[in-house]
């Protein structure tokens, strides 16, 4: 029994919510989420709902319409929007190396995603246009979510690991609540609960390790380096997925893959110059 993208998302966030609540209860830190100021709480809530629900949904629909080879490079261009936002809203000083690093990182991801190419002849112009718009919308929405997360974790009330934990707890629990509400509306039989235990374990482990820990580490980095550097670094997931595929799944290391990987590494290096 295969879970649909929506069911997988509900399972993923239900698992994350369970882990978060259990972790906070064991540590006796549930009160952490209650003492954040309203401005920080709202920023964390909006970051979760906008990025983890709306952004991911737009991305999944774009994948369906235009495939990995087109959707990934367009959607994962969101660091370029974050550079612009960080300059306009936060007054960050962005030098040429940061811009070149972000552009290089996005360019490398584009090359890597082309390796999972699709037959463009199968796409009609209408579907292709809609898919591009959805992918671009996902990039914009994700960049907004990252900015809201940055605002929350860099506030004076969210300093240190406990503050980051509280912000991310609100972020993920908000996304889970919205997804669960949508599930009650569009999937009244709650079919995600009928998924096999193995499916739950696979989806849950990926969500907890990749999404929850990843968000915590990104939040920690935002407290130490500016948004225009941290966000491009966080967008390099396709690069590490490709490397893992080569070493663990024995996927072919084509010239395009090697060149794309080198460009991504170059982009990461430039971000710290």
N, C-alpha and C positions, 0 to 999 in steps of 0.2 A: 504494500500500500504506500504510494508515493504522496508526500505532502505537497500541496500547492504552495506557491510563493507566499500567499496570505497566511495559510495555515502554518507554514514554517516560521513566519515572522511572529505569529501569536505564540507558538511554542517557544521560540527563542527568547522573547521578552517575558513570558511567564516564568521560564527557568531563571532568567536573570533577576527578576523581581523576587523570586523565592530565595535565591542565593543572597541577595542584598539584605532582605529583611532578616533572614537567619543570621547572617554575619553581624548585622547591627545589634540584634537581640543578644547574641552570645557575648559581644563586647560591652553590652549595656550602653550603646551609643544611639539608640533610636531617637533620643531627645535632640540629637544634633540637627536633624532636619526641621525641628520645630523652632529653633532659635535663630535661623538665618533671617535677615531683614527681608521685607516683601520684595524689594527691587531685585535682590539676588535670587530669591525663590522664583519670581516670575521669569527672570532671564534663563534660569535652569529649565523651567517648565517649557518655555517656548523653544529653547534649544533642542529639547528632546522631541517635542511634537513636530516642529518644523523639519528638523534634520532626520530623525530616526523613523518617523512615520511618513510625512509628506515627501521628503527627499528620496528616501529609499523606494517608495512606491513609484514615483516618477521614473527613477532609474530602472526599476524592474520592467515597467511598461516600455521604456525606450529600448531595453535589451530585446524584448519580444518583437518590436517593430523593425529595428535596424541591426540587431546582433551585436556581439561583443566587440568586433573590430571597429565599429563606429561609435557605439554608446560609451565604451570605456574611456577613450581619449577625450571625448567631449565632456562627459560628466566629471572626469578627474582633472579637468582644467580649473576646478574651483579654487585652487590656491592663487590663481591669477586675480580672481575677484577679491580674495582676502587681502592681497597686497594693496589693492585700490582702497578697500574699506579701512584697512589699518592706517593708511595715510590720511584719509578724509576724516575718520572718526577719532582715531587715537593719536594722530599727529606723529606716527612712527617715522623715523628717518629710514628711508629705503634707498640703498645705494645701487649702483649698476650691477654689482655682483649678485645681489639678492634677486633682481629682476632676471638676470641671465640664468641664475640657478633654477628659478621657478620655471622659466620657459624651457630650459634644458630637461628638467625633470618631466614636464608634461610631454615634451617631444619624445623622450625615451619611452614613456608609457604608451604613446601612440604607436611606436614601432613594435613594442612588445605585444600590444593588442592585435596588431595586424597579423600576427602569427596564428591567431585563432580566427582567421578571416572567414567571410561568408561569401556566397555567390550573390554579388550585387545585382545580377540580372533578375533575381527572384523578387526584388523589391520594387513595388510600384512607386511612382513619384509621390503619391499622396501619403502612403505609409512612411516613406523615407523622410518626407518633410515633417510629418507629425513626430516621428521618432527623434529627429534632430532637435526639434523644439522641446520635447520632453527631456532629452538628455541635457540640453542647455539649461532648462528650468531646474533640473536636479542639481546642476553645478551651482547655480545662483542660490538655491535654497540651502544647500550644504554650506556654502560660504557664509550665509546669514547665521546658520546654526553654530558654526565655528566661532563667529564673532560674539554671539550671545554667550557661548561657553567661556570664551576669553573674558568677557565682562564679569561673569559670575565668579570664576576661580581667581581672578586678580583683584577682587574686592577686598577690603580690609578685614571683612568678617569671614573670609574663606581661606585664610592662610594656613599652609601646612597640610599634611595628609588627612587630618580629620575634616578640615574644611572642604578639601577636594572630594572626600568620601560623601559628605553631606550633599554637595552640589550634584554629583553624579547619581546619587540615590534618587534625588528629586527628578533629575533628567530622565532616568530610565523608568522610574515608576510612573511618571507622567505619560511617557510613550506607551507603556504597557496598559495603563488605564484606557487610553484612547483606542488602542488596538482591540482590547477586550470589549469595549463598548461597541465598536464597529462589528466585531464578531457576533455579538448578541443581536445586531440588526440584520446583518447579511448572511449569517450562518447560524440560524436559530437552533439547529441541532447540535451545535458545538462539536462538529466533526473532528476538530483538532485533538479533542480528548480521546478519540478512538484510535489514534495513531499507535502503532506498535512501540513497545518500550525501547527497542533498538533505534527507531527513528527519533524518538524523543532524546535519547542519550546522545546521538550524533549531532543533532541540531543544537541541543543545550550546551554541549561541550564547546562547540564552535562559537556559540554566542558568548558564553562566559569568558573563554580564553581570548578570543579575537576582539570582541566588541567591548565587553566590560573592562578587562584589563587594559585593552588598547586605549579606551577613553580615559581611564585613570592616569595612564602614563602620559597621554597627550596633555591632560589637565595639569599634571606636574611640570611638564616642560613649559607650558604657558606661563607658569610662575617664575621661570628662570630666563626664558628667551622671548623675544617679541613674536607676535602673531605671524608676521610676514616670513619668519623663518620656521616656526614650529609647524604651521599648517602644511607648507609644501613637503616637509619631511614626512608628515603623517599620510600623505597621499601616495606614498611609494609602495603601497600594498601589492599592486600588480607585479612589481619588480621582484619582491620576495616570493610571491606565488610562483613566478616563472623559475626562479632559482631552485625552489623546493621541488617543482615539477621535474626539472632536469636531473637533480641528484637523487630524489626518492622515487619518482615515477618513471625515470629513464626516458623522459620526453626529449625529442631531438633538439640539439643546440644549433639552430640554423644561423646563418650570417645575420639575418634580421634580428634575431634574439640576442646575439652577442653584441651587435652594434647598439641596440636599444638599451641593453644592460649597462654598457660602458657610458652611454650618454646620461642615464639616470644617476650613476655613481658620480659622474662629472658634475651634474646639477647639484647633488648633495654637497659635494666639495665646495662649489661656488657659494652656497648658502652660508658658509662659515668663513668666508674671506673678508 
